[in-house]
């Protein structure tokens, strides 16, 4: 009872009196576990984690409250930038009880806060495995947090599944609605559903700057810049010191021609210490403005056709059109050659013309993405990983030759194969064929010949 009485004194501003009583209790009983936890809790309430750490360390190992003390001790160590010690302590607690959900959650939260996203996926997974089967809505947070870590560690399919599971358990949870909706909008997919989710989140948290920012950015991504500015200005009022929101507002100002205000917002975002990966992008915008001049074609088409599925039809009609010409009949063969391990499941096939129309606003001639200089420029801005983006460059047929030259280029590492295909081989095949004979002239693959290889 004494701890709760002291806590009541603290809530009334009586921290000094509570401290006197707790110190007196510990003078009379130096190892009294409940008094030690109450004193540490008091130090936490007055923002003195270093003092709380010293008190938690005094709790005897034999005390039944030692586990509670260890979990709180780890939390305070992390707030004091001693996260390695905190993680070690929590792993020790979990080793004693592999289903201690409080300790597992504390460990996952520390790893997530320290951006150890691959680690926290495993930690939250341990917690998910220990959950009581059923549809308890309180379990939603486990899937939400694991989904965040999966998304940040580039495991989007798993992240999306976990976010959907979190919403299944708690359909109106605003933070989950915001995270999943924002992710979809940012990727240019499920635009209608994503926008509805973010609006539902804003209805529940109209004064949450981060959620209002998501709505503004969603409008930006679909090209509604006036609404984007309106919502992003509101987000800035709520969270004026957030670098990402300032950066977003700068982008929106630029789109509607308020260029001086845009550069002011970017400069402010730069000075607010953004993420290291974001800083060079912000500085480039201050120097050059926003380079991309259009939203992604998928987003534009989905806006007019009403759904992601309907938008796929006009997007892929271009492939059918190309395949009716001999020039296009080698593309599917070459696309499979360009993929690491020839695994189509790891890639999204897209037309270079669509990429260029977004990046440079021009989709003829060099706008077909058939220029290594353009690929290098995009890599400089986007920092692709080797194997992440592969480009097939197939030249047109010269009038005096019956062959067409091709190059396979990795956006991060450069050209890795070149050769040619024969027009005669293409005209005898159906448009969807992917077995056109390929004549390799040079290659840095360093592997055995692929199916379809023909000596040049």
GIRATA-V851285 format. One record per residue. N is the residue number from 1. PSI is psi in whole degrees, 0 to 359 (* if undefined). D_FIRST is the distance of its C-alpha to the first C-alpha in Angstrom with 2 decimals. Layout:
n=N psi=PSI d_first=D_FIRST
n=N psi=PSI d_first=D_FIRST
This chain:
n=1 psi=329 d_first=0.00
n=2 psi=322 d_first=3.79
n=3 psi=318 d_first=5.51
n=4 psi=325 d_first=5.46
n=5 psi=318 d_first=6.37
n=6 psi=321 d_first=8.79
n=7 psi=324 d_first=10.02
n=8 psi=319 d_first=10.81
n=9 psi=321 d_first=12.69
n=10 psi=318 d_first=14.45
n=11 psi=333 d_first=15.65
n=12 psi=8 d_first=17.18
n=13 psi=16 d_first=18.96
n=14 psi=43 d_first=16.93
n=15 psi=320 d_first=16.94
n=16 psi=317 d_first=18.59
n=17 psi=319 d_first=16.15
n=18 psi=319 d_first=13.16
n=19 psi=319 d_first=15.53
n=20 psi=312 d_first=16.31
n=21 psi=319 d_first=12.87
n=22 psi=319 d_first=12.34
n=23 psi=322 d_first=15.92
n=24 psi=317 d_first=15.57
n=25 psi=319 d_first=12.80
n=26 psi=336 d_first=15.20
n=27 psi=321 d_first=18.09
n=28 psi=328 d_first=16.84
n=29 psi=84 d_first=15.84
n=30 psi=335 d_first=17.80
n=31 psi=20 d_first=17.10
n=32 psi=108 d_first=13.35
n=33 psi=316 d_first=13.13
n=34 psi=322 d_first=9.59
n=35 psi=322 d_first=10.28
n=36 psi=315 d_first=13.67
n=37 psi=324 d_first=12.79
n=38 psi=321 d_first=10.64
n=39 psi=316 d_first=13.70
n=40 psi=320 d_first=16.12
n=41 psi=322 d_first=14.63
n=42 psi=316 d_first=15.05
n=43 psi=323 d_first=18.58
n=44 psi=320 d_first=19.34
n=45 psi=335 d_first=18.51
n=46 psi=20 d_first=21.00
n=47 psi=46 d_first=23.55
n=48 psi=69 d_first=23.63
n=49 psi=329 d_first=23.75
n=50 psi=320 d_first=25.68
n=51 psi=321 d_first=22.93
n=52 psi=320 d_first=20.38
n=53 psi=314 d_first=22.97
n=54 psi=323 d_first=23.18
n=55 psi=315 d_first=19.47
n=56 psi=325 d_first=19.38
n=57 psi=343 d_first=22.47
n=58 psi=349 d_first=20.76
n=59 psi=126 d_first=18.52
n=60 psi=146 d_first=20.39
n=61 psi=334 d_first=22.64
n=62 psi=352 d_first=21.56
n=63 psi=139 d_first=17.90
n=64 psi=347 d_first=17.08
n=65 psi=4 d_first=15.44
n=66 psi=318 d_first=18.81
n=67 psi=313 d_first=20.16
n=68 psi=318 d_first=17.50
n=69 psi=321 d_first=18.13
n=70 psi=319 d_first=21.86
n=71 psi=315 d_first=21.91
n=72 psi=323 d_first=20.18
n=73 psi=316 d_first=22.39
n=74 psi=319 d_first=25.42
n=75 psi=317 d_first=24.67
n=76 psi=324 d_first=24.49
n=77 psi=319 d_first=27.59
n=78 psi=319 d_first=29.44
n=79 psi=340 d_first=28.68
n=80 psi=17 d_first=30.08
n=81 psi=35 d_first=33.24
n=82 psi=54 d_first=32.59
n=83 psi=328 d_first=32.81
n=84 psi=318 d_first=34.77
n=85 psi=319 d_first=32.00
n=86 psi=314 d_first=29.45
n=87 psi=319 d_first=31.75
n=88 psi=317 d_first=32.32
n=89 psi=314 d_first=28.63
n=90 psi=323 d_first=28.09
n=91 psi=326 d_first=31.29
n=92 psi=318 d_first=30.02
n=93 psi=316 d_first=26.86
n=94 psi=328 d_first=29.16
n=95 psi=332 d_first=31.62
n=96 psi=333 d_first=29.05
n=97 psi=101 d_first=28.43
n=98 psi=353 d_first=31.13
n=99 psi=22 d_first=29.32
n=100 psi=93 d_first=26.02
n=101 psi=326 d_first=26.30
n=102 psi=317 d_first=23.51
n=103 psi=320 d_first=25.26
n=104 psi=316 d_first=28.67
n=105 psi=317 d_first=27.82
n=106 psi=319 d_first=26.54
n=107 psi=313 d_first=29.79
n=108 psi=319 d_first=31.98
n=109 psi=322 d_first=30.57
n=110 psi=315 d_first=31.24
n=111 psi=319 d_first=34.72
n=112 psi=317 d_first=35.45
n=113 psi=331 d_first=34.39
n=114 psi=9 d_first=36.67
n=115 psi=31 d_first=39.47
n=116 psi=68 d_first=39.68
n=117 psi=323 d_first=40.63
n=118 psi=322 d_first=42.43
n=119 psi=316 d_first=39.47
n=120 psi=338 d_first=36.88
n=121 psi=313 d_first=39.18
n=122 psi=321 d_first=38.83
n=123 psi=311 d_first=35.06
n=124 psi=328 d_first=34.47
n=125 psi=322 d_first=37.07
n=126 psi=321 d_first=35.05
n=127 psi=317 d_first=32.13
n=128 psi=318 d_first=34.52
n=129 psi=335 d_first=35.86
n=130 psi=356 d_first=32.41
n=131 psi=149 d_first=31.61
n=132 psi=129 d_first=31.62
n=133 psi=144 d_first=35.05
n=134 psi=187 d_first=35.26
n=135 psi=42 d_first=35.21
n=136 psi=122 d_first=31.52
n=137 psi=339 d_first=31.70
n=138 psi=343 d_first=28.67
n=139 psi=348 d_first=31.05
n=140 psi=322 d_first=33.27
n=141 psi=330 d_first=31.63
n=142 psi=316 d_first=32.71
n=143 psi=324 d_first=36.34
n=144 psi=310 d_first=36.16
n=145 psi=320 d_first=34.95
n=146 psi=322 d_first=37.43
n=147 psi=320 d_first=40.12
n=148 psi=312 d_first=39.57
n=149 psi=324 d_first=40.01
n=150 psi=318 d_first=43.06
n=151 psi=317 d_first=44.62
n=152 psi=339 d_first=44.16
n=153 psi=20 d_first=45.66
n=154 psi=43 d_first=48.64
n=155 psi=66 d_first=47.93
n=156 psi=320 d_first=48.40
n=157 psi=318 d_first=49.30
n=158 psi=320 d_first=46.08
n=159 psi=315 d_first=44.08
n=160 psi=318 d_first=45.73
n=161 psi=319 d_first=45.00
n=162 psi=321 d_first=41.28
n=163 psi=320 d_first=41.11
n=164 psi=321 d_first=42.88
n=165 psi=319 d_first=40.48
n=166 psi=320 d_first=37.50
n=167 psi=330 d_first=39.25
n=168 psi=321 d_first=40.05
n=169 psi=328 d_first=36.36
n=170 psi=82 d_first=35.41
n=171 psi=334 d_first=38.70
n=172 psi=20 d_first=37.59
n=173 psi=114 d_first=35.34
n=174 psi=324 d_first=36.78
n=175 psi=324 d_first=36.35
n=176 psi=316 d_first=38.09
n=177 psi=316 d_first=40.78
n=178 psi=315 d_first=41.33
n=179 psi=313 d_first=41.52
n=180 psi=316 d_first=43.91
n=181 psi=316 d_first=45.98
n=182 psi=317 d_first=46.32
n=183 psi=317 d_first=47.33
n=184 psi=312 d_first=50.00
n=185 psi=317 d_first=51.38
n=186 psi=331 d_first=51.50
n=187 psi=353 d_first=53.44
n=188 psi=28 d_first=55.76
n=189 psi=158 d_first=54.91
n=190 psi=47 d_first=53.59
n=191 psi=315 d_first=53.97
n=192 psi=311 d_first=53.71
n=193 psi=320 d_first=50.65
n=194 psi=318 d_first=49.01
n=195 psi=318 d_first=49.69
n=196 psi=320 d_first=48.28
n=197 psi=314 d_first=45.05
n=198 psi=320 d_first=44.62
n=199 psi=321 d_first=45.41
n=200 psi=321 d_first=42.76
n=201 psi=318 d_first=40.23
n=202 psi=323 d_first=41.36
n=203 psi=324 d_first=41.07
n=204 psi=332 d_first=37.37
n=205 psi=65 d_first=36.75
n=206 psi=344 d_first=39.48
n=207 psi=15 d_first=37.76
n=208 psi=109 d_first=37.16
n=209 psi=324 d_first=39.87
n=210 psi=321 d_first=40.11
n=211 psi=320 d_first=40.70
n=212 psi=323 d_first=43.19
n=213 psi=319 d_first=44.90
n=214 psi=319 d_first=45.33
n=215 psi=317 d_first=47.13
n=216 psi=318 d_first=49.36
n=217 psi=328 d_first=50.19
n=218 psi=315 d_first=50.95
n=219 psi=322 d_first=53.49
n=220 psi=315 d_first=54.90
n=221 psi=334 d_first=55.41
n=222 psi=6 d_first=57.40
n=223 psi=8 d_first=59.51
n=224 psi=79 d_first=58.20
n=225 psi=330 d_first=57.88
n=226 psi=313 d_first=57.69
n=227 psi=326 d_first=54.59
n=228 psi=312 d_first=53.22
n=229 psi=315 d_first=53.62
n=230 psi=313 d_first=52.04
n=231 psi=325 d_first=48.84
n=232 psi=326 d_first=48.68
n=233 psi=322 d_first=49.03
n=234 psi=319 d_first=46.08
n=235 psi=321 d_first=44.09
n=236 psi=322 d_first=45.08
n=237 psi=325 d_first=43.78
n=238 psi=324 d_first=40.38
n=239 psi=71 d_first=40.38
n=240 psi=340 d_first=43.02
n=241 psi=13 d_first=42.11
n=242 psi=123 d_first=42.39
n=243 psi=324 d_first=45.60
n=244 psi=317 d_first=46.18
n=245 psi=320 d_first=46.15
n=246 psi=321 d_first=48.51
n=247 psi=316 d_first=50.75
n=248 psi=316 d_first=50.87
n=249 psi=323 d_first=51.79
n=250 psi=317 d_first=54.52
n=251 psi=317 d_first=55.98
n=252 psi=317 d_first=56.03
n=253 psi=318 d_first=57.66
n=254 psi=320 d_first=60.31
n=255 psi=330 d_first=61.20
n=256 psi=13 d_first=61.99
n=257 psi=7 d_first=64.00
n=258 psi=68 d_first=61.57
n=259 psi=323 d_first=62.23
n=260 psi=317 d_first=61.38
n=261 psi=325 d_first=57.94
n=262 psi=313 d_first=57.51
n=263 psi=328 d_first=58.23
n=264 psi=315 d_first=55.87
n=265 psi=319 d_first=53.00
n=266 psi=319 d_first=53.88
n=267 psi=320 d_first=54.04
n=268 psi=318 d_first=50.63
n=269 psi=318 d_first=49.27
n=270 psi=318 d_first=50.89
n=271 psi=347 d_first=49.28
n=272 psi=14 d_first=45.76
n=273 psi=68 d_first=45.79
n=274 psi=178 d_first=46.27
n=275 psi=144 d_first=46.03
n=276 psi=323 d_first=48.72
n=277 psi=335 d_first=50.63
n=278 psi=335 d_first=50.76
n=279 psi=310 d_first=51.98
n=280 psi=329 d_first=55.64
n=281 psi=319 d_first=55.88
n=282 psi=317 d_first=54.77
n=283 psi=324 d_first=57.19
n=284 psi=322 d_first=59.98
n=285 psi=323 d_first=59.38
n=286 psi=321 d_first=59.55
n=287 psi=322 d_first=62.88
n=288 psi=350 d_first=64.36
n=289 psi=184 d_first=62.44
n=290 psi=123 d_first=61.36
n=291 psi=310 d_first=63.94
n=292 psi=136 d_first=63.36
n=293 psi=5 d_first=64.95
n=294 psi=154 d_first=63.99
n=295 psi=163 d_first=61.13
n=296 psi=143 d_first=61.57
n=297 psi=323 d_first=64.26
n=298 psi=318 d_first=61.83
n=299 psi=319 d_first=59.72
n=300 psi=314 d_first=62.84
n=301 psi=320 d_first=64.29
n=302 psi=325 d_first=61.08
n=303 psi=321 d_first=60.88
n=304 psi=328 d_first=64.36
n=305 psi=347 d_first=64.48
n=306 psi=344 d_first=61.09
n=307 psi=160 d_first=59.48
n=308 psi=320 d_first=59.12
n=309 psi=316 d_first=61.36
n=310 psi=328 d_first=64.14
n=311 psi=338 d_first=64.12
n=312 psi=330 d_first=64.88
n=313 psi=304 d_first=68.36
n=314 psi=333 d_first=69.90
n=315 psi=321 d_first=68.07
n=316 psi=356 d_first=69.74
n=317 psi=330 d_first=73.10
n=318 psi=323 d_first=73.96
n=319 psi=317 d_first=73.77
n=320 psi=318 d_first=76.15
n=321 psi=316 d_first=78.51
n=322 psi=321 d_first=78.60
n=323 psi=341 d_first=79.19
n=324 psi=341 d_first=82.32
n=325 psi=149 d_first=83.87
n=326 psi=327 d_first=84.87
n=327 psi=324 d_first=82.90
n=328 psi=351 d_first=79.66
n=329 psi=346 d_first=80.41
n=330 psi=351 d_first=79.44
n=331 psi=319 d_first=76.05
n=332 psi=321 d_first=74.15
n=333 psi=311 d_first=75.71
n=334 psi=326 d_first=74.89
n=335 psi=318 d_first=71.35
n=336 psi=325 d_first=70.59
n=337 psi=327 d_first=72.16
n=338 psi=337 d_first=69.94
n=339 psi=139 d_first=66.67
n=340 psi=126 d_first=64.97
n=341 psi=16 d_first=65.81
n=342 psi=33 d_first=67.49
n=343 psi=104 d_first=64.21
n=344 psi=335 d_first=64.32
n=345 psi=339 d_first=60.72
n=346 psi=356 d_first=59.50
n=347 psi=159 d_first=61.38
n=348 psi=121 d_first=61.98
n=349 psi=128 d_first=65.70
n=350 psi=154 d_first=66.51
n=351 psi=132 d_first=69.70
n=352 psi=330 d_first=70.21
n=353 psi=322 d_first=71.80
n=354 psi=322 d_first=68.54
n=355 psi=315 d_first=66.64
n=356 psi=326 d_first=69.24
n=357 psi=331 d_first=69.35
n=358 psi=316 d_first=65.67
n=359 psi=320 d_first=65.87
n=360 psi=357 d_first=69.16
n=361 psi=21 d_first=70.26
n=362 psi=127 d_first=73.49
n=363 psi=33 d_first=74.26
n=364 psi=160 d_first=77.93
n=365 psi=237 d_first=79.68
n=366 psi=346 d_first=77.19
n=367 psi=357 d_first=74.49
n=368 psi=13 d_first=74.69
n=369 psi=24 d_first=72.48
n=370 psi=31 d_first=75.49
n=371 psi=119 d_first=75.18
n=372 psi=332 d_first=73.31
n=373 psi=321 d_first=72.87
n=374 psi=319 d_first=70.77
n=375 psi=316 d_first=68.68
n=376 psi=322 d_first=68.10
n=377 psi=319 d_first=67.09
n=378 psi=321 d_first=64.48
n=379 psi=322 d_first=63.17
n=380 psi=325 d_first=62.88
n=381 psi=324 d_first=60.63
n=382 psi=341 d_first=58.68
n=383 psi=58 d_first=58.45
n=384 psi=151 d_first=59.20
n=385 psi=152 d_first=58.52
n=386 psi=132 d_first=61.60
n=387 psi=350 d_first=62.38
n=388 psi=319 d_first=60.18
n=389 psi=121 d_first=63.13
n=390 psi=139 d_first=66.63
n=391 psi=131 d_first=69.67
n=392 psi=122 d_first=72.96
n=393 psi=110 d_first=75.91
n=394 psi=115 d_first=79.06
n=395 psi=157 d_first=82.15
n=396 psi=164 d_first=84.72
n=397 psi=119 d_first=88.03
n=398 psi=146 d_first=90.76
n=399 psi=336 d_first=93.98
n=400 psi=9 d_first=95.95
n=401 psi=155 d_first=93.53
n=402 psi=28 d_first=92.29
n=403 psi=161 d_first=88.94
n=404 psi=130 d_first=85.66
n=405 psi=149 d_first=83.62
n=406 psi=158 d_first=79.84
n=407 psi=140 d_first=77.04
n=408 psi=125 d_first=73.50
n=409 psi=132 d_first=71.09
n=410 psi=127 d_first=67.49
n=411 psi=331 d_first=65.85
n=412 psi=326 d_first=64.12
n=413 psi=351 d_first=66.89
n=414 psi=194 d_first=70.12
n=415 psi=136 d_first=73.06
n=416 psi=355 d_first=72.93
n=417 psi=145 d_first=75.89
n=418 psi=157 d_first=79.10
n=419 psi=210 d_first=82.11
n=420 psi=163 d_first=83.99
n=421 psi=152 d_first=84.55
n=422 psi=137 d_first=87.93
n=423 psi=322 d_first=88.68
n=424 psi=326 d_first=90.71
n=425 psi=330 d_first=87.68
n=426 psi=321 d_first=85.62
n=427 psi=344 d_first=88.18
n=428 psi=2 d_first=88.47
n=429 psi=157 d_first=84.76
n=430 psi=157 d_first=82.62
n=431 psi=334 d_first=80.28
n=432 psi=3 d_first=77.16
n=433 psi=146 d_first=78.50
n=434 psi=34 d_first=76.59
n=435 psi=31 d_first=79.21
n=436 psi=130 d_first=81.59
n=437 psi=136 d_first=83.17
n=438 psi=133 d_first=81.87
n=439 psi=105 d_first=84.02
n=440 psi=127 d_first=81.84
n=441 psi=327 d_first=83.41
n=442 psi=148 d_first=80.54
n=443 psi=141 d_first=77.02
n=444 psi=20 d_first=74.15
n=445 psi=317 d_first=72.22
n=446 psi=33 d_first=73.13
n=447 psi=176 d_first=73.13
n=448 psi=157 d_first=75.71
n=449 psi=143 d_first=77.70
n=450 psi=163 d_first=76.00
n=451 psi=133 d_first=77.60
n=452 psi=349 d_first=80.26
n=453 psi=138 d_first=81.03
n=454 psi=132 d_first=84.74
n=455 psi=135 d_first=86.42
n=456 psi=* d_first=87.47
